[in-house]
């Protein structure tokens, strides 16, 4: 197995376009790390540098403490699964799986076929070995692409948005299968996606990138509860977090809509302009004897999701989203009083950096995740 490490790695195109900016990142042996961020954030470029498809402009990329900046892809012990599967349409499933073995090993035909059969059984596609890609569903084609990677016994798996072409139900099923497969094989895995739900549900750790800069890396719940800044808080979590401008003084965040006491819960001392971050899941319909701070909003849109309802609200000139119990069913245009749990809010300073985390009963006094503020 392999440890991957980026030491101050940058990738610049045409001398001016920075795709990856001074990246310091270590991926442990056997770890499943998800690179997540919006389009153009540098995650695929990072993956391609691991694969050897691109060379860093500066800095060192190492595999097991060996600098491999100049090593060709075939010498890195890496197997990659692409977004579009990249199967040979004229070859059978068996031939697609064993294609790389034919040119990179001295295995005979019978040995290659046996390895293909073993991998096909692992992936549940042994009955498809003589079929061609056009005869397969999207999920089956994805399994063939995985099989072609697995059969090489790589030190590292690289997966570039491999589930984006599947329908929602199949994506959910394949997420679980990929996680189980990675755990069974114990292979160091780097997974690229722009889907924060995939990132939250799949990774041992997630690395959030924006404009080529690593914003934060940590376990999914840590990044969700303890974001390093407004960008991470907004990108991780669905529906997205609500931001309310305010001012912090004497332990009280005051906004035009609600005031929240954060005395004793700040990460570091601060007074001045702030942004209050409230996750939709942390807004609830106020009870008659509500002890928490409340504010009134008008319902603009109601989304019924079965187990919960999503309310799109207007509070003066502010648009908010609340995820409430399925029993809360206000009409469009109705006023509703919502309560804010002071322990569960985020607070950000005037530069957008966190000064208070959402309450997390499992957290220690400081976050275990690595943020851009600590680098």
TIVOVO-24914 format. One record per residue (C-alpha): x, y, z; residue in three letters. Coordinates in pm, whole numbers, padded with zeros to 5 digits, always signed. Layout:
REM residues N
XYZALA...
END
This chain:
REM residues 375
+00000+00000+00000UNK+00105+00365-00034UNK+00113+00700+00138UNK+00071+01000-00093UNK+00206+01344-00006UNK+00199+01685-00170UNK+00465+01925-00042UNK+00397+02285-00148UNK+00279+02166-00491UNK+00153+02418-00746UNK+00033+02374-01103UNK+00030+02679-01327UNK-00082+02684-01691UNK+00057+02930-01944UNK+00250+03102-01669UNK-00058+03278-01527UNK-00349+03038-01469UNK-00310+02877-01127UNK-00493+02543-01109UNK-00339+02423-00781UNK-00180+02668-00540UNK+00081+02560-00282UNK-00092+02235-00188UNK+00020+02054+00128UNK-00171+01729+00164UNK-00096+01383+00303UNK-00312+01080+00221UNK-00241+00791+00454UNK-00183+00431+00354UNK-00520+00261+00297UNK-00719+00581+00343UNK-01023+00684+00136UNK-00994+01059+00071UNK-01246+01258-00131UNK-01140+01576-00313UNK-01448+01797-00334UNK-01518+02145-00462UNK-01686+02339-00742UNK-01589+02307-01107UNK-01246+02456-01172UNK-01129+02426-00810UNK-00826+02207-00898UNK-00945+01865-00784UNK-00906+01687-01120UNK-00566+01851-01176UNK-00460+01719-00836UNK-00579+01370-00932UNK-00393+01385-01263UNK-00071+01484-01087UNK-00106+01176-00866UNK-00158+00966-01178UNK+00144+01115-01353UNK-00067+01264-01633UNK+00055+01610-01530UNK+00375+01730-01362UNK+00379+01988-01082UNK+00507+02331-01178UNK+00672+02352-00837UNK+00688+02148-00519UNK+00723+01771-00474UNK+00474+01487-00498UNK+00586+01172-00320UNK+00463+00813-00301UNK+00598+00622-00001UNK+00857+00896+00059UNK+00992+00879-00297UNK+00962+01192-00510UNK+00787+01085-00830UNK+00748+01418-01014UNK+00929+01274-01316UNK+00805+00914-01292UNK+00579+00802-01579UNK+00229+00676-01490UNK+00316+00308-01544UNK+00581+00321-01273UNK+00355+00456-00997UNK+00145+00150-00913UNK-00174+00345-00980UNK-00505+00248-01144UNK-00757+00511-01252UNK-01132+00492-01313UNK-01267+00764-01541UNK-01600+00946-01546UNK-01695+00809-01888UNK-01578+00450-01808UNK-01338+00451-02112UNK-01421+00094-02216UNK-01324-00053-02552UNK-01659-00097-02731UNK-01535-00378-02960UNK-01395-00588-02675UNK-01581-00814-02435UNK-01600-00752-02062UNK-01329-01014-02015UNK-01103-00846-02271UNK-01161-00501-02121UNK-01070-00622-01773UNK-00754-00804-01883UNK-00636-00553-02144UNK-00378-00387-01919UNK-00246-00719-01790UNK-00162-00828-02143UNK+00089-00544-02185UNK+00215-00487-01830UNK+00263-00843-01700UNK+00401-01173-01824UNK+00084-01362-01729UNK-00039-01617-01982UNK-00385-01606-02135UNK-00529-01863-01894UNK-00390-01676-01592UNK-00532-01348-01719UNK-00871-01510-01770UNK-00863-01653-01418UNK-00790-01310-01269UNK-01071-01161-01476UNK-01311-01425-01345UNK-01207-01362-00984UNK-01255-00986-01019UNK-01587-01031-01202UNK-01713-01249-00917UNK-01606-00985-00666UNK-01807-00724-00858UNK-02105-00948-00934UNK-02062-00940-01314UNK-01923-01289-01378UNK-02223-01369-01601UNK-02132-01072-01826UNK-01775-01168-01915UNK-01857-01245-02277UNK-02080-00940-02331UNK-01970-00614-02490UNK-02017-00267-02335UNK-02316-00175-02552UNK-02506-00467-02398UNK-02451-00339-02044UNK-02630-00089-01825UNK-02448+00214-01686UNK-02395+00044-01351UNK-02257-00268-01517UNK-02018-00062-01729UNK-01899+00111-01414UNK-01826-00225-01255UNK-01625-00329-01561UNK-01420-00009-01534UNK-01361-00085-01166UNK-01268-00443-01253UNK-01006-00325-01500UNK-00850-00120-01218UNK-00876-00387-00948UNK-00726-00666-01159UNK-00390-00486-01166UNK-00357-00503-00784UNK-00261-00134-00767UNK-00114+00049-00472UNK-00353+00342-00530UNK-00703+00381-00678UNK-00793+00710-00844UNK-01160+00772-00922UNK-01262+01078-01124UNK-01636+01140-01069UNK-01713+00775-01154UNK-02082+00789-01056UNK-02189+01110-01228UNK-02339+00929-01531UNK-02566+00707-01321UNK-02923+00775-01213UNK-02989+00884-00855UNK-03095+00544-00719UNK-02802+00360-00877UNK-02559+00628-00757UNK-02672+00567-00401UNK-02627+00190-00440UNK-02285+00227-00604UNK-02166+00464-00329UNK-02222+00191-00073UNK-02064-00075-00296UNK-01754+00135-00360UNK-01705+00202+00011UNK-01735-00167+00094UNK-01503-00264-00190UNK-01238-00017-00080UNK-01254-00141+00278UNK-01227-00503+00165UNK-00927-00431-00058UNK-00760-00183+00178UNK-00623+00020-00113UNK-00534+00387-00076UNK-00809+00567-00268UNK-00852+00923-00393UNK-01200+01009-00517UNK-01290+01330-00701UNK-01642+01473-00699UNK-01828+01805-00698UNK-02119+01635-00515UNK-02090+01715-00144UNK-02333+01432-00059UNK-02091+01180-00213UNK-01806+01342-00023UNK-01988+01332+00312UNK-02106+00973+00279UNK-01796+00809+00127UNK-01470+00954+00253UNK-01266+00872+00562UNK-01164+01236+00517UNK-01271+01503+00272UNK-01048+01774+00128UNK-01235+02088+00025UNK-01071+02293-00252UNK-01158+02631-00398UNK-00970+02812-00675UNK-00678+02576-00638UNK-00640+02630-00263UNK-00702+02365+00000UNK-00958+02515+00235UNK-00985+02232+00486UNK-00932+01857+00527UNK-01092+01642+00794UNK-01348+01378+00871UNK-01687+01457+00713UNK-01865+01538+01040UNK-01575+01757+01151UNK-01583+01959+00832UNK-01962+01990+00856UNK-01963+02097+01221UNK-01631+02280+01229UNK-01580+02453+00891UNK-01273+02670+00864UNK-01452+02948+00680UNK-01772+03060+00509UNK-01687+02885+00183UNK-01656+02544+00348UNK-01970+02600+00557UNK-02165+02696+00244UNK-02032+02417+00022UNK-02072+02131+00270UNK-02431+02064+00375UNK-02763+02043+00193UNK-02963+02262+00180UNK-02689+02522+00204UNK-02630+02714+00524UNK-02810+03045+00587UNK-02589+03352+00629UNK-02715+03650+00831UNK-02502+03965+00867UNK-02456+04091+01221UNK-02227+04244+01481UNK-02055+04077+01777UNK-02006+04269+02097UNK-01987+04154+02462UNK-02059+03795+02362UNK-02381+03878+02174UNK-02427+03856+01796UNK-02693+04107+01700UNK-02863+04100+01359UNK-03169+04273+01213UNK-03369+03957+01276UNK-03238+03778+01586UNK-02979+03815+01861UNK-02772+03515+01971UNK-02564+03477+02287UNK-02224+03318+02208UNK-02059+03400+02540UNK-01785+03150+02617UNK-01821+02956+02293UNK-01587+03145+02061UNK-01281+02973+01917UNK-01082+03294+01964UNK-01153+03644+02098UNK-01325+03872+01850UNK-01555+04172+01835UNK-01685+04349+01528UNK-01883+04275+01213UNK-01976+03911+01176UNK-02183+03669+00973UNK-02415+03435+01159UNK-02439+03092+00997UNK-02752+02886+01064UNK-02796+02547+00902UNK-03151+02484+00775UNK-03170+02174+00996UNK-03106+02394+01302UNK-03415+02611+01252UNK-03738+02481+01405UNK-04091+02601+01459UNK-04096+02787+01789UNK-04302+02642+02072UNK-04543+02859+02277UNK-04299+02867+02570UNK-03984+02887+02356UNK-03668+02972+02551UNK-03438+03011+02249UNK-03414+03328+02037UNK-03687+03350+01772UNK-03774+03550+01463UNK-04069+03568+01226UNK-04052+03489+00854UNK-04296+03448+00566UNK-04324+03121+00376UNK-04240+03165+00007UNK-04208+02802-00107UNK-04288+02471+00065UNK-04112+02152-00046UNK-04260+01828+00088UNK-03993+01557+00101UNK-04186+01294+00296UNK-03981+01264+00613UNK-03928+01642+00633UNK-04037+01968+00475UNK-03811+02240+00337UNK-03936+02595+00383UNK-03807+02881+00169UNK-03864+03196+00371UNK-03851+03573+00350UNK-03746+03766+00658UNK-03748+04127+00546UNK-03487+04150+00270UNK-03329+03821+00378UNK-03401+03485+00213UNK-03367+03180+00437UNK-03420+02804+00419UNK-03543+02585+00703UNK-03573+02206+00717UNK-03858+02121+00954UNK-04057+01821+01068UNK-04306+01674+00820UNK-04590+01778+01052UNK-04506+02148+01002UNK-04717+02247+00701UNK-04765+02624+00675UNK-04934+02773+00371UNK-04763+02992+00114UNK-04765+03347+00247UNK-04814+03238+00608UNK-04601+03382+00886UNK-04408+03136+01099UNK-04202+03191+01411UNK-03874+03004+01407UNK-03639+02929+01693UNK-03258+02935+01676UNK-03052+02704+01895UNK-02765+02924+02013UNK-02528+02629+02058UNK-02573+02512+01699UNK-02500+02835+01510UNK-02175+02922+01333UNK-02016+03266+01352UNK-01763+03407+01104UNK-01548+03718+01133UNK-01530+04002+00881UNK-01281+03799+00672UNK-01513+03498+00658UNK-01308+03282+00899UNK-01478+03079+01170UNK-01487+03217+01523UNK-01759+02982+01653UNK-01843+02629+01548UNK-02179+02456+01540UNK-02219+02255+01858UNK-02073+01908+01819UNK-02101+01677+02121UNK-01819+01456+01989UNK-01568+01735+01932UNK-01271+01822+02150UNK-01174+02174+02253UNK-01024+02236+01910UNK-01097+02078+01571UNK-00903+01772+01462UNK-00938+01872+01099UNK-00671+02075+00922UNK-00785+02413+00796UNK-00625+02672+00576UNK-00586+02890+00886UNK-00347+02637+01040UNK-00129+02581+00734UNK
END
